[in-house]
Each structure stands twice: as C-alpha cells, then as structure tokens.
C-alpha cells in the first residue's frame, strides 16, 4: 500500500508540474488590455495608459497627448501603482467603537452618519458642517453637497499651498497664468523646483528651451534638482525673495530697460511704481537677501535684453505660497516684474492658458441655493481675509473654529491635515473636538485614525471619475480617469460616496443622477462624446491660444501695477518691502529657518508608506536635513550625524 501511495503521489506531482507549465504559458500569452486614465500619485494627475493582463495591473506608460506630462511618468507614479495591492488598504467601512475600529456595512455607515448630522443640525446652524479636500476632479460635487446642506464651508488645501500666489496674480492681471517655457530665451525660477516637484511637462520644456540656447536662473536656498540645469544658481536667504524682485524692478525702471510701449498701453500705476521703487536699489537688496548687487544688476539687464521672450516663473509654493508674511507682496512683485518685460500673454513669456468650460447639470438637475452666510474663517470679508478665494477657504482655520464650537462635523477627503497642516498638536485637538469626523481615504492615514467613521474610497485604478479640465495649455483639454481593474475590496468611488451621502442626508434631489449621466451633461457644450473621451483619455477642445490681449479681467482692464482695490482694502497698492513674520536669531548658533524641499520620488505624506519608494529614499540617503556646511561645522556636526529639530510648535 505504501508503494502504491508513493507511485500515485509521484504521478500527481508530475501532473501538477505539467499543469503549472501549461498554466504559466497560458498566462504569459494572455491578451493585454490598454486603458487610458490619469495618475493619482500627486496633484499633477498625469495622463497615462494602464495595461491589464490576466485581470491584474501589468504596467503603465505616459500618454503623450496629455498637456501635464507629455508622455513621461515619474518614479512616484510608477511606485504608487503598487499600493493597489497593498495590505494596508482599508477593505470596507469602519466605525470607531471606543479606541478601536469595527467593520460595518456601507448602509449602516451612511445611516449613522446621516443620523448624527441631523441631530447636530437640530441645535446648530448648517454652517457647523464642513468638507475639506485636496481637490480632485469631483470637487464640484463636494461643493454642491455643502451648498445643498446650506453650509459655505467647503475647503481645500490651498491656504497651506498656493493661496497668496493666486491672490497676487489675480489682483495684478486678473487670473493665474502659465509659463511658455519652451519658447523662452531667458527663464528665472524662484522657489520652485519642477524637477523635484515634479512637473514633467515643465522639465521637458525647460530642457527644450536650453537645447535652443536659453539661459536658466534658479533662485533657491538649496541647490535643487532644477539647479542642475541652471546657468546661474542664486542661493538666496530664505524669506527675502521680495527684496530680490524689488531690486530687479529698480534696475529695470532706473535704467529704462522695461518695455515702454507695453507699460504705456497695457498697465496702470507705473508712475507710482517709479516713486516707490527708488527705495530698493540692488545695494540695499544685497544686505537683505545676500545676493550680490552686481549679480542682481547683471541678471536684470540680461533678462531685459531678451524681452518679451524672457520670464520669471509664475511661482508655486515656496516664496509665493503660504510660507511668509510677505508672500502676497512677493507674488505681486513677480507679476509686475513680468509685466515690465512686456511678456504678458506673449510667446516665450507668461501666457493665459486656454480653458475648457464644462457644462452644467441644470435645468434637468437643479443647483442648490447658495449659502446665506459667509465662511466663518473670514475668507472674502473686509477687515479679515478679503483677498482669500471662496473656493479654497482657509483649511488651517478649521481646528480653531472647531475648538471655538463653530464647527461640529466634518468630512475629510483625499487629504491628511493631521500630517500636513501647521502646529500638529493644535490640529489634533481641533479635529478631536468635533462631534463627528468622517474620513474618506484608501488607507488609515493619521487623520483617518482619529475619525468616527472611515469610508474607503476605491484606489484610483479601480474607479471611474468625473470628467476634468485640469491640464490647460495653449489649447484646452478635457480628461477622464477610468477604471482599470475591478475593485479588490468593499470600496466605492469618491463621486459615488458623495452622491450616496447626499441621498441619506435628505438632499438627494440635487443628486438625482449617476456619474455617467453627469459626465455626458458636462461634456455636451464641448462637442465631445463620453465614448470618444474614454477611448483616448484626453481630448483637445476649443480654440488655440493667440498672442496678446485687448482687456484683462481687472477693474481697469490692464495690468494693475498700482491696485486701487488693494488700497481701498487697506493693503499697499504698490509692493513694498515686508520682513518675514519670524526670522532666525543671528546671535543664537542653534537658530535656523526650517525649509522643506521635496524628494522627487515622493508626494508629501501620501507615498510615505510605499515600500519601493521608501527603499529608494534609503538607498540614496535622501532622508536627511540639509544645513550650511559652515553652520554645521560651528555646531560640531559632521555628515551623517543624527540631530533633533524643534520649534515653538513641535
């Protein structure tokens, strides 16, 4: 019997081996399906093709038609796709019970959330409810939900990123422009690092301009990845970028290097600028920003020599975003310096991208009335934050409003304020004070970990999403994110979660549609079918960009060097020097200014748990603090030492 069993076992083993070879061959020869979609590893949302084989994701490639990346994909895009199969993903709705989470059904989650919000609304006004997110293609539906509930409190991450920059451009030229990098002959980039950011299309265009002989100047305290391509690297003292720009404007005005014809016909307030700018010669700026006066003069003269095909990058976060008290005036000075070059909406300069206007859902699906009260954070209110954008609000005011009892319940979607907002202890205290916190995420982030309910969104490769027009350029584009593989767990797309919440909260009449119908209605004015968009992933729509402009969306219709609106609101109508709110103590050898640069392979906290990307960080020793060599030596530090960094908030 033993011999017979052994023989049978060998036969069975051989059968399995033969079966495995046959199976492997079948799998290897399986057909491959290509799905156009968009990456979700960071806010750039690059166009890509995802390939599926045997029902699993096989590989991804960049979509060359997409404005935002022009066919390339970065390391974080390739790394983040592995999170589709990550064991850390939330596999179904969760409810906090004591200190732990328990799995529940979607229906139970929706019912309990709706019940708790309705109980809150019995004793508190609608504006006690808020929604905050890092904007996705479906952000219009989140705003619609808040308005349906009667609340103005839709927030984005903007106030911890780009709000001041946007306001600076809006109050100078009326809207946020783009950079025509590929056709520029002289490019200056201040506090922006496209090669580490990463903005793949911008890096390609900078390289293209360099190949044609363009000069590149990078202004950054760090020798960042983009500085590798630069002809000049200016290691400026942090927080003093405004001084550099004021001095450059001084040189252009004093030496009459500006575009006189453009200034006379297309700007207002040049005379007031002349009167103010005499206060900021290069010699003054050298003492403030630590860039030699001779260098400032040389850069200003050389740049002006290439006008109008010269530009100073429109900026993003660093010097112009939320970092400094003077960030708004720095953004204004940036816009004015570009205007003096006569490059506004000119080839090789700063241009206004073409934008596609998506259609509305009404009259078939009515729009809720706008809220009857302003935002409690003071956005748009004279005397408080009148220059803030209603569509963004001030996200880092949420904890304070919660601690004061003005906010009682909130939804946090595709955002992790406990990790990314200033003063963590205060942020945690505020969010924990809420009567109800609902997190919508794919993993148990720091914010999700303190929520009352966690609603798991499908991974971006598992879901269809709202059509979008994020990437605009010299011709507008409409895009779509599509499902590549079936959901692995009990998760739902973000838009579907918003629609379901609305119906359970009693405002379903404003959400009586599904995603497909909404997408078709929004595409209708563009003359694009959903089928065509699904096939390509991205489609060009509308007219091509044309050089020049007749009238800007400003009160005067011109570039507002002197801004009367700002003067009425109590702000300087012409940029003037402002010190940063706080600065290192020059007498204290251990006092520094803390900056953060990006690792080109990571997206803030979002990819921090991605094992492949984390291994790259370790292998190339990227997890480190950068410090001036002389300052480090004075403290007795050597490369590789561990240090503790602290401030008044952590």
C-alpha positions as CSV (number, residue, x, y, z in Angstrom):
1,X,0.0,0.0,0.0
2,X,2.9,2.4,0.8
3,X,4.4,1.7,-2.6
4,X,1.1,2.3,-4.4
5,X,0.6,5.5,-2.5
6,X,4.1,6.7,-3.4
7,X,3.6,6.0,-7.0
8,X,0.3,7.8,-7.0
9,X,1.9,10.8,-5.3
10,X,4.7,11.0,-7.9
11,X,2.1,10.8,-10.7
12,X,0.0,13.5,-9.1
13,X,3.1,15.7,-8.6
14,X,4.1,15.2,-12.3
15,X,0.5,16.1,-13.3
16,X,0.7,19.3,-11.2
17,X,4.1,20.3,-12.7
18,X,2.8,19.7,-16.2
19,X,-0.4,21.7,-15.3
20,X,1.7,24.6,-13.9
21,X,3.8,24.8,-17.1
22,X,0.7,24.9,-19.2
23,X,-0.9,27.5,-16.9
24,X,2.2,29.7,-17.0
25,X,2.3,29.5,-20.8
26,X,-1.4,30.5,-20.9
27,X,-0.8,33.4,-18.5
28,X,2.2,34.6,-20.4
29,X,0.3,34.6,-23.7
30,X,-2.8,36.2,-22.3
31,X,-4.1,39.3,-24.2
32,X,-3.2,42.7,-22.8
33,X,-5.9,45.4,-22.5
34,X,-4.9,49.1,-22.5
35,X,-6.9,51.7,-20.6
36,X,-6.3,55.4,-20.9
37,X,-6.6,57.1,-17.5
38,X,-4.8,59.5,-15.2
39,X,-2.3,59.0,-12.4
40,X,-3.3,59.9,-8.9
41,X,0.1,59.7,-7.2
42,X,0.2,63.5,-6.8
43,X,-1.8,66.7,-7.7
44,X,-0.3,66.9,-11.2
45,X,-2.6,63.9,-12.3
46,X,-0.5,63.0,-15.4
47,X,-2.1,61.3,-18.4
48,X,-1.2,57.6,-18.7
49,X,-2.1,54.3,-20.2
50,X,-2.6,51.4,-17.8
51,X,-2.1,47.8,-19.1
52,X,-4.1,44.9,-17.7
53,X,-3.1,41.3,-18.1
54,X,-5.0,38.3,-16.6
55,X,-7.2,40.8,-14.7
56,X,-4.2,42.4,-12.9
57,X,-2.4,45.6,-13.5
58,X,0.7,44.9,-15.6
59,X,2.4,48.2,-16.3
60,X,1.8,51.9,-17.0
61,X,3.1,54.3,-19.6
62,X,2.7,58.1,-20.1
63,X,0.1,59.5,-22.5
64,X,2.0,61.7,-25.0
65,X,-1.2,63.7,-25.7
66,X,-1.6,64.9,-22.1
67,X,-0.5,68.5,-21.5
68,X,0.6,67.9,-18.0
69,X,3.3,65.3,-18.7
70,X,3.7,64.9,-22.5
71,X,4.2,61.2,-22.3
72,X,6.5,60.8,-19.3
73,X,5.8,59.3,-15.9
74,X,7.9,59.8,-12.8
75,X,9.2,57.4,-10.1
76,X,6.3,58.2,-7.7
77,X,3.8,57.4,-10.4
78,X,5.4,54.0,-11.1
79,X,5.8,53.4,-7.3
80,X,2.3,54.4,-6.2
81,X,0.6,51.8,-8.5
82,X,1.8,49.1,-6.2
83,X,-0.5,50.4,-3.5
84,X,-3.3,48.9,-5.5
85,X,-2.3,45.6,-3.9
86,X,-1.1,47.0,-0.6
87,X,-2.1,45.1,2.6
88,X,-2.5,48.5,4.3
89,X,-5.6,49.4,2.2
90,X,-8.9,49.9,4.0
91,X,-11.1,47.0,2.9
92,X,-14.5,48.2,4.0
93,X,-16.3,50.9,6.0
94,X,-15.1,51.3,9.6
95,X,-16.8,52.7,12.8
96,X,-14.9,53.8,15.9
97,X,-16.0,51.9,19.0
98,X,-14.0,53.1,21.9
99,X,-10.3,53.1,20.9
100,X,-10.8,50.6,18.1
101,X,-12.5,50.4,14.7
102,X,-15.1,47.8,13.8
103,X,-16.1,46.9,10.2
104,X,-19.7,47.8,9.3
105,X,-21.7,47.9,6.1
106,X,-22.0,50.9,3.8
107,X,-25.7,51.2,4.6
108,X,-25.1,51.2,8.3
109,X,-22.3,53.8,7.9
110,X,-24.5,56.1,5.7
111,X,-27.5,55.8,8.1
112,X,-25.5,56.5,11.2
113,X,-23.6,59.4,9.7
114,X,-26.8,61.0,8.5
115,X,-28.5,60.5,11.8
116,X,-25.6,62.1,13.7
117,X,-25.5,65.1,11.3
118,X,-29.3,65.6,11.5
119,X,-29.0,65.6,15.4
120,X,-26.3,68.2,15.1
121,X,-28.4,70.4,12.8
122,X,-31.3,70.4,15.3
123,X,-29.2,72.5,17.7
124,X,-26.7,74.1,15.4
125,X,-26.8,76.0,12.1
126,X,-25.9,74.5,8.7
127,X,-22.5,76.2,8.7
128,X,-21.4,73.9,11.5
129,X,-20.8,71.3,8.9
130,X,-17.7,71.4,6.7
131,X,-15.9,69.4,3.9
132,X,-12.2,69.7,3.3
133,X,-10.2,68.0,0.5
134,X,-7.2,68.1,-1.8
135,X,-9.1,68.9,-5.0
136,X,-10.0,66.0,-7.2
137,X,-11.9,66.0,-10.5
138,X,-15.1,65.6,-8.4
139,X,-14.6,68.7,-6.2
140,X,-17.7,70.4,-7.8
141,X,-19.9,67.7,-6.3
142,X,-18.4,68.1,-2.8
143,X,-19.1,71.8,-3.0
144,X,-22.7,71.0,-4.3
145,X,-23.2,68.8,-1.2
146,X,-22.2,71.5,1.2
147,X,-24.4,74.1,-0.5
148,X,-27.3,71.6,-0.5
149,X,-26.9,71.4,3.3
150,X,-26.8,75.2,3.5
151,X,-23.1,75.4,4.5
152,X,-20.5,77.6,2.9
153,X,-17.8,75.5,4.4
154,X,-16.0,73.8,1.5
155,X,-12.3,74.0,2.0
156,X,-9.2,72.9,0.0
157,X,-5.5,72.6,0.9
158,X,-4.9,75.9,-0.9
159,X,-4.2,78.1,2.1
160,X,-1.3,75.8,3.0
161,X,-0.1,75.9,-0.5
162,X,-0.8,78.5,-3.2
163,X,-3.4,81.0,-1.9
164,X,-1.1,84.0,-1.7
165,X,0.4,83.4,-5.1
166,X,-3.0,83.2,-6.7
167,X,-4.2,86.3,-5.0
168,X,-1.1,88.2,-6.1
169,X,-1.6,87.4,-9.7
170,X,-5.4,87.9,-9.5
171,X,-5.1,91.4,-8.1
172,X,-2.5,92.3,-10.8
173,X,-3.5,90.7,-14.0
174,X,-6.9,89.2,-13.1
175,X,-6.1,85.5,-13.3
176,X,-3.4,82.9,-12.8
177,X,-1.2,82.5,-15.9
178,X,1.2,79.8,-17.2
179,X,4.8,79.9,-18.4
180,X,5.7,79.5,-22.0
181,X,9.0,77.8,-21.1
182,X,9.7,76.0,-24.4
183,X,9.8,79.3,-26.3
184,X,11.5,81.5,-23.8
185,X,15.1,82.7,-24.2
186,X,15.7,83.6,-20.6
187,X,14.0,81.8,-17.6
188,X,14.2,82.7,-14.0
189,X,12.7,80.3,-11.4
190,X,12.2,81.5,-7.8
191,X,11.4,79.0,-5.1
192,X,10.0,76.4,-7.5
193,X,11.6,73.1,-8.4
194,X,9.9,71.4,-11.4
195,X,12.5,68.6,-11.5
196,X,11.8,67.7,-7.9
197,X,8.2,68.9,-7.7
198,X,7.6,67.1,-10.2
199,X,6.2,68.8,-13.2
200,X,7.2,66.6,-16.0
201,X,5.9,68.8,-18.8
202,X,7.8,71.9,-17.4
203,X,11.0,69.9,-17.1
204,X,10.7,68.8,-20.7
205,X,10.0,72.4,-21.9
206,X,13.0,73.8,-19.9
207,X,15.2,71.2,-21.4
208,X,13.8,72.0,-24.9
209,X,14.5,75.8,-24.3
210,X,18.0,75.0,-23.0
211,X,18.8,73.0,-26.2
212,X,17.8,76.1,-28.2
213,X,20.2,78.2,-26.2
214,X,18.0,79.7,-23.5
215,X,19.5,80.8,-20.2
216,X,18.2,79.5,-16.9
217,X,18.5,81.1,-13.4
218,X,17.4,79.2,-10.3
219,X,16.8,81.1,-7.1
220,X,16.7,78.7,-4.1
221,X,18.5,78.3,-0.8
222,X,19.1,74.7,-1.8
223,X,21.0,73.6,-4.9
224,X,17.8,71.7,-6.0
225,X,17.3,69.3,-8.9
226,X,16.4,72.0,-11.3
227,X,19.5,74.0,-10.4
228,X,21.5,71.2,-12.1
229,X,20.3,72.6,-15.4
230,X,20.9,76.2,-14.4
231,X,23.4,78.8,-15.8
232,X,23.1,80.7,-12.5
233,X,22.1,79.4,-9.1
234,X,21.4,82.2,-6.6
235,X,21.3,80.8,-3.0
236,X,19.1,83.4,-1.6
237,X,18.4,84.0,2.1
238,X,15.0,82.4,2.9
239,X,12.1,84.8,3.1
240,X,13.8,87.6,1.2
241,X,12.7,86.8,-2.4
242,X,10.6,90.0,-2.3
243,X,13.8,92.1,-1.8
244,X,15.4,90.4,-4.9
245,X,12.4,91.2,-7.1
246,X,12.1,94.8,-5.9
247,X,15.8,95.4,-6.7
248,X,15.4,93.9,-10.1
249,X,12.4,96.1,-10.8
250,X,14.5,99.0,-9.5
251,X,17.2,98.3,-12.2
252,X,14.7,97.9,-15.0
253,X,12.9,101.2,-14.1
254,X,16.0,103.2,-13.3
255,X,17.9,102.1,-16.5
256,X,14.7,102.2,-18.6
257,X,15.1,98.5,-19.6
258,X,11.3,97.9,-19.4
259,X,9.0,97.5,-22.4
260,X,7.9,101.2,-22.7
261,X,5.2,100.6,-25.3
262,X,3.6,97.8,-23.2
263,X,3.8,99.7,-20.0
264,X,2.2,102.8,-21.5
265,X,-0.7,100.9,-23.3
266,X,-1.3,97.9,-21.0
267,X,-0.6,98.9,-17.4
268,X,-1.8,101.4,-14.8
269,X,0.2,102.9,-12.0
270,X,3.7,103.0,-13.4
271,X,4.3,106.5,-12.1
272,X,3.5,105.3,-8.6
273,X,5.9,102.4,-9.1
274,X,8.7,104.8,-10.1
275,X,8.1,106.8,-6.9
276,X,8.2,103.7,-4.6
277,X,10.9,101.6,-6.3
278,X,13.7,104.1,-5.7
279,X,13.8,102.8,-2.1
280,X,15.1,99.4,-3.2
281,X,18.4,99.7,-5.0
282,X,20.5,96.5,-5.5
283,X,22.9,97.6,-2.8
284,X,20.0,97.6,-0.3
285,X,18.8,94.2,-1.5
286,X,22.3,92.6,-1.1
287,X,22.2,93.3,2.6
288,X,18.7,91.8,2.9
289,X,18.8,88.8,0.6
290,X,22.5,88.1,0.4
291,X,22.7,88.1,-3.4
292,X,25.5,90.4,-4.6
293,X,24.3,93.7,-6.0
294,X,26.4,93.2,-9.1
295,X,24.7,89.8,-9.7
296,X,21.2,91.4,-9.4
297,X,22.2,94.1,-11.9
298,X,23.6,91.6,-14.3
299,X,20.6,89.3,-14.1
300,X,18.1,92.2,-14.6
301,X,20.0,93.7,-17.5
302,X,20.5,90.3,-19.3
303,X,16.9,89.3,-18.8
304,X,15.6,92.6,-20.1
305,X,17.7,92.2,-23.2
306,X,15.7,89.1,-24.2
307,X,12.2,90.7,-23.6
308,X,9.5,89.9,-24.3
309,X,10.8,86.3,-24.6
310,X,12.0,86.3,-21.1
311,X,10.0,85.3,-18.0
312,X,10.1,84.8,-14.3
313,X,8.3,81.6,-13.5
314,X,4.8,82.3,-12.2
315,X,5.7,80.6,-8.9
316,X,4.0,78.0,-6.8
317,X,4.5,77.3,-3.2
318,X,7.9,78.3,-1.7
319,X,8.4,82.1,-1.9
320,X,4.8,82.9,-3.1
321,X,2.5,80.5,-1.3
322,X,1.8,80.3,2.4
323,X,5.3,80.4,3.8
324,X,5.9,84.0,4.7
325,X,4.0,87.2,5.8
326,X,5.4,88.8,2.6
327,X,4.4,86.0,0.2
328,X,1.4,88.0,-1.2
329,X,3.6,91.1,-2.0
330,X,6.3,88.8,-3.4
331,X,3.7,87.4,-5.8
332,X,2.6,90.9,-6.8
333,X,6.2,92.0,-7.4
334,X,6.6,88.8,-9.5
335,X,3.7,89.7,-11.7
336,X,4.8,93.4,-12.1
337,X,8.4,92.3,-13.0
338,X,7.0,90.1,-15.8
339,X,4.8,93.0,-17.0
340,X,7.8,95.3,-17.2
341,X,9.3,92.7,-19.6
342,X,6.2,93.2,-21.8
343,X,5.7,89.4,-21.7
344,X,2.1,89.1,-20.6
345,X,0.3,86.7,-22.9
346,X,3.3,86.7,-25.3
347,X,5.2,83.8,-26.8
348,X,8.2,82.9,-24.6
349,X,6.7,84.8,-21.7
350,X,3.8,84.5,-19.3
351,X,0.6,83.4,-21.0
352,X,-3.1,82.8,-20.2
353,X,-3.9,79.2,-21.0
354,X,-7.0,78.2,-22.9
355,X,-9.6,76.7,-20.6
356,X,-12.5,74.4,-21.4
357,X,-15.7,75.3,-19.7
358,X,-17.6,72.1,-18.7
359,X,-21.4,72.2,-19.0
360,X,-23.9,72.4,-16.0
361,X,-26.3,69.7,-14.8
362,X,-29.3,72.0,-14.8
363,X,-32.1,72.5,-15.8
364,X,-32.5,68.8,-15.5
365,X,-30.8,68.7,-12.1
366,X,-31.3,71.9,-10.1
367,X,-28.5,73.6,-8.3
368,X,-28.9,74.2,-4.6
369,X,-29.2,77.8,-3.4
370,X,-26.0,79.4,-2.3
371,X,-25.4,79.6,1.5
372,X,-26.9,82.6,3.2
373,X,-23.9,83.2,5.5
374,X,-20.2,83.8,4.7
375,X,-17.4,81.5,5.7
376,X,-16.5,81.6,9.4
377,X,-12.8,81.7,8.6
378,X,-13.2,85.2,7.3
379,X,-12.5,84.5,3.6
380,X,-13.6,87.4,1.4
381,X,-14.6,89.5,4.4
382,X,-13.1,93.1,4.6
383,X,-11.1,93.5,7.7
384,X,-10.4,89.8,7.9
385,X,-9.1,87.9,4.8
386,X,-10.7,89.8,1.9
387,X,-8.2,88.5,-0.7
388,X,-8.8,84.9,0.1
389,X,-10.6,82.7,-2.5
390,X,-14.1,81.4,-1.6
391,X,-13.4,78.2,-3.4
392,X,-10.5,77.4,-1.2
393,X,-11.1,79.0,2.2
394,X,-8.6,78.7,5.0
395,X,-8.1,75.0,5.8
396,X,-5.8,75.6,8.7
397,X,-8.5,77.7,10.4
398,X,-10.7,74.5,10.8
399,X,-9.1,73.4,14.2
400,X,-9.6,76.9,15.7
401,X,-13.2,77.0,14.5
402,X,-13.8,73.5,16.0
403,X,-12.2,74.4,19.3
404,X,-14.5,77.5,19.4
405,X,-17.5,75.3,18.8
406,X,-18.4,76.9,15.4
407,X,-17.7,73.7,13.5
408,X,-19.3,70.5,14.8
409,X,-19.0,67.9,12.0
410,X,-16.7,67.5,9.0
411,X,-15.7,65.3,6.1
412,X,-12.0,65.0,5.2
413,X,-11.5,63.6,1.7
414,X,-8.2,62.8,-0.1
415,X,-6.4,65.0,2.5
416,X,-4.5,64.4,5.7
417,X,-4.4,67.7,7.7
418,X,-3.0,66.0,10.8
419,X,0.1,65.3,8.8
420,X,0.3,68.3,6.5
421,X,-1.1,71.3,8.5
422,X,0.9,73.6,10.8
423,X,1.1,73.0,14.5
424,X,0.1,69.3,14.8
425,X,-1.0,69.5,18.5
426,X,-3.5,72.2,17.8
427,X,-4.7,70.4,14.6
428,X,-5.3,67.2,16.5
429,X,-7.1,69.0,19.4
430,X,-9.4,70.8,16.9
431,X,-10.3,67.7,14.9
432,X,-10.8,65.6,18.1
433,X,-13.2,68.3,19.4
434,X,-15.7,67.6,16.6
435,X,-18.9,65.7,17.4
436,X,-18.5,63.9,14.1
437,X,-15.4,63.4,11.8
438,X,-15.7,61.3,8.7
439,X,-12.6,60.4,6.7
440,X,-12.7,59.2,3.1
441,X,-9.4,57.6,2.2
442,X,-7.8,54.5,0.8
443,X,-5.6,53.9,3.9
444,X,-5.8,54.6,7.6
445,X,-4.0,58.0,7.5
446,X,-3.2,60.0,10.6
447,X,-6.5,61.9,10.1
448,X,-8.5,58.8,9.4
449,X,-7.1,57.2,12.6
450,X,-8.9,59.7,14.8
451,X,-12.2,59.7,12.8
452,X,-15.5,58.4,14.0
453,X,-16.2,56.8,10.6
454,X,-13.8,55.9,7.8
455,X,-15.3,55.4,4.3
456,X,-12.9,53.6,2.0
457,X,-12.5,55.1,-1.5
458,X,-11.6,52.7,-4.3
459,X,-8.0,53.0,-5.4
460,X,-7.7,55.3,-8.4
461,X,-7.1,52.4,-10.8
462,X,-10.4,50.8,-9.6
463,X,-12.8,53.7,-10.3
464,X,-14.3,55.9,-12.9
465,X,-14.4,59.6,-12.0
466,X,-15.7,62.9,-13.0
467,X,-14.5,64.5,-16.3
468,X,-12.0,67.2,-15.7
469,X,-10.2,70.1,-17.4
470,X,-7.3,70.4,-15.1
471,X,-4.5,70.5,-17.6
472,X,-4.8,73.5,-19.8
473,X,-2.2,74.9,-22.2
474,X,-2.2,76.7,-25.5
475,X,-5.1,74.5,-26.4
476,X,-7.6,73.3,-23.7
477,X,-8.0,69.7,-22.9
478,X,-10.8,67.6,-21.3
479,X,-9.7,64.4,-19.4
480,X,-11.1,61.4,-17.7
481,X,-9.9,59.0,-15.0
482,X,-11.2,55.4,-15.8
483,X,-11.5,52.1,-14.0
484,X,-8.6,49.8,-15.0
485,X,-9.3,46.8,-12.8
486,X,-12.3,45.7,-10.7
487,X,-12.3,46.8,-7.0
488,X,-10.4,44.3,-4.8
489,X,-12.3,45.3,-1.7
490,X,-15.6,46.7,-0.5
491,X,-14.8,50.2,-1.6
492,X,-16.6,52.9,-3.6
493,X,-15.5,55.8,-6.0
494,X,-15.3,59.2,-4.4
495,X,-18.1,60.7,-6.5
496,X,-20.4,57.8,-5.6
497,X,-19.7,58.3,-1.9
498,X,-20.8,62.0,-2.3
499,X,-24.0,61.0,-4.1
500,X,-24.8,58.3,-1.6
501,X,-24.2,60.7,1.4
502,X,-26.4,63.3,-0.2
503,X,-29.3,60.9,-0.5
504,X,-29.0,59.7,3.1
505,X,-28.7,63.3,4.3
506,X,-32.0,64.3,2.7
507,X,-30.7,66.4,-0.2
508,X,-30.9,63.7,-2.8
509,X,-33.0,65.9,-5.1
510,X,-29.8,67.7,-6.0
511,X,-28.0,64.4,-6.7
512,X,-30.6,62.5,-8.8
513,X,-28.0,61.4,-11.3
514,X,-25.2,58.9,-11.7
515,X,-21.7,59.6,-12.7
516,X,-22.2,58.6,-16.4
517,X,-25.1,60.9,-16.9
518,X,-23.3,63.8,-15.1
519,X,-20.2,63.3,-17.3
520,X,-22.3,63.3,-20.5
521,X,-24.1,66.5,-19.5
522,X,-20.8,68.2,-18.6
523,X,-19.2,67.3,-21.9
524,X,-22.2,68.3,-24.0
525,X,-21.2,72.0,-24.7
526,X,-17.7,70.9,-25.7
527,X,-18.9,68.8,-28.6
528,X,-17.2,65.7,-27.1
529,X,-18.8,62.3,-26.6
530,X,-18.0,60.2,-23.5
531,X,-17.2,57.3,-25.8
532,X,-14.5,59.3,-27.6
533,X,-13.0,60.6,-24.3
534,X,-12.9,57.1,-22.9
535,X,-11.1,55.8,-25.9
536,X,-8.4,58.5,-25.8
537,X,-8.3,59.6,-22.1
538,X,-7.7,63.2,-23.2
539,X,-9.1,65.3,-26.0
540,X,-8.2,68.8,-27.2
541,X,-11.2,71.2,-27.3
542,X,-11.8,74.8,-28.2
543,X,-9.6,77.3,-30.0
544,X,-5.9,77.6,-30.0
545,X,-4.1,80.3,-27.9
546,X,-3.4,83.7,-29.6
547,X,-0.8,86.1,-28.5
548,X,-1.7,89.5,-27.0
549,X,-4.8,90.7,-25.2
550,X,-7.3,93.5,-25.6
551,X,-8.6,93.6,-22.0
552,X,-7.7,91.8,-18.8
553,X,-10.2,90.7,-16.1
554,X,-9.1,93.5,-13.8
555,X,-11.2,96.7,-12.9
556,X,-9.0,98.7,-15.3
557,X,-8.8,96.0,-17.9
558,X,-5.0,96.4,-17.7
559,X,-2.1,95.2,-15.6
560,X,-2.6,96.9,-12.2
561,X,0.8,97.9,-11.1
562,X,-0.9,100.2,-8.7
563,X,-4.0,98.4,-7.5
564,X,-6.8,100.7,-6.2
565,X,-8.8,97.8,-4.9
566,X,-6.0,96.8,-2.5
567,X,-5.7,100.5,-1.4
568,X,-9.4,100.5,-0.5
569,X,-9.0,97.3,1.5
570,X,-6.0,98.8,3.4
571,X,-3.2,97.0,1.7
572,X,-0.2,98.6,0.0
573,X,-1.3,99.3,-3.6
574,X,2.4,99.1,-4.8
575,X,4.6,96.2,-3.5
576,X,6.9,97.4,-0.7
577,X,9.3,95.5,1.5
578,X,8.0,93.5,4.4
579,X,10.1,91.4,6.7
580,X,9.1,87.7,7.3
581,X,6.9,87.3,10.4
582,X,9.7,85.3,12.2
583,X,13.4,85.0,11.4
584,X,16.3,83.1,13.0
585,X,18.1,84.8,15.9
586,X,21.5,85.8,14.4
587,X,23.0,85.7,18.0
588,X,22.0,82.1,18.5
589,X,24.2,79.5,16.7
590,X,21.4,76.9,17.0
591,X,18.7,79.1,15.5
592,X,17.8,78.4,11.9
593,X,14.9,78.7,9.4
594,X,13.3,75.4,8.6
595,X,12.5,74.9,4.9
596,X,11.2,71.8,3.2
597,X,12.2,70.6,-0.2
598,X,10.6,67.6,-1.9
599,X,12.2,64.2,-2.6
600,X,11.5,63.8,-6.3
601,X,10.2,60.3,-5.7
602,X,7.6,61.1,-3.0
603,X,4.3,63.0,-2.8
604,X,4.4,64.6,0.7
605,X,2.9,62.1,3.2
606,X,0.9,60.3,0.5
607,X,3.6,57.9,-0.6
608,X,5.5,57.7,2.8
609,X,4.4,54.1,3.3
610,X,5.2,52.9,-0.2
611,X,7.9,50.3,0.3
612,X,9.6,50.6,-3.1
613,X,9.8,54.4,-3.0
614,X,10.9,54.3,0.7
615,X,13.7,51.9,-0.3
616,X,14.9,54.3,-2.9
617,X,15.0,57.0,-0.2
618,X,17.1,54.8,2.0
619,X,19.4,53.6,-0.8
620,X,20.3,57.1,-1.9
621,X,20.4,58.5,1.6
622,X,17.6,61.0,1.0
623,X,16.2,61.1,4.5
624,X,18.3,63.9,5.8
625,X,18.4,67.5,7.0
626,X,20.4,69.9,4.8
627,X,22.5,72.6,6.5
628,X,25.0,75.1,5.5
629,X,28.4,73.5,5.9
630,X,30.0,76.3,7.9
631,X,27.0,76.5,10.3
632,X,27.2,72.7,10.8
633,X,30.9,72.8,11.5
634,X,30.4,75.5,14.1
635,X,28.0,73.2,15.9
636,X,30.5,70.3,15.8
637,X,28.3,68.3,13.4
638,X,29.6,66.0,10.7
639,X,27.7,64.5,7.8
640,X,25.6,61.5,8.9
641,X,25.0,62.7,12.4
642,X,21.5,62.5,13.9
643,X,20.0,65.8,15.1
644,X,16.9,66.9,16.9
645,X,15.0,69.8,15.4
646,X,12.4,71.7,17.4
647,X,10.4,74.9,17.3
648,X,7.7,76.6,19.4
649,X,5.1,74.3,17.9
650,X,6.9,70.9,17.8
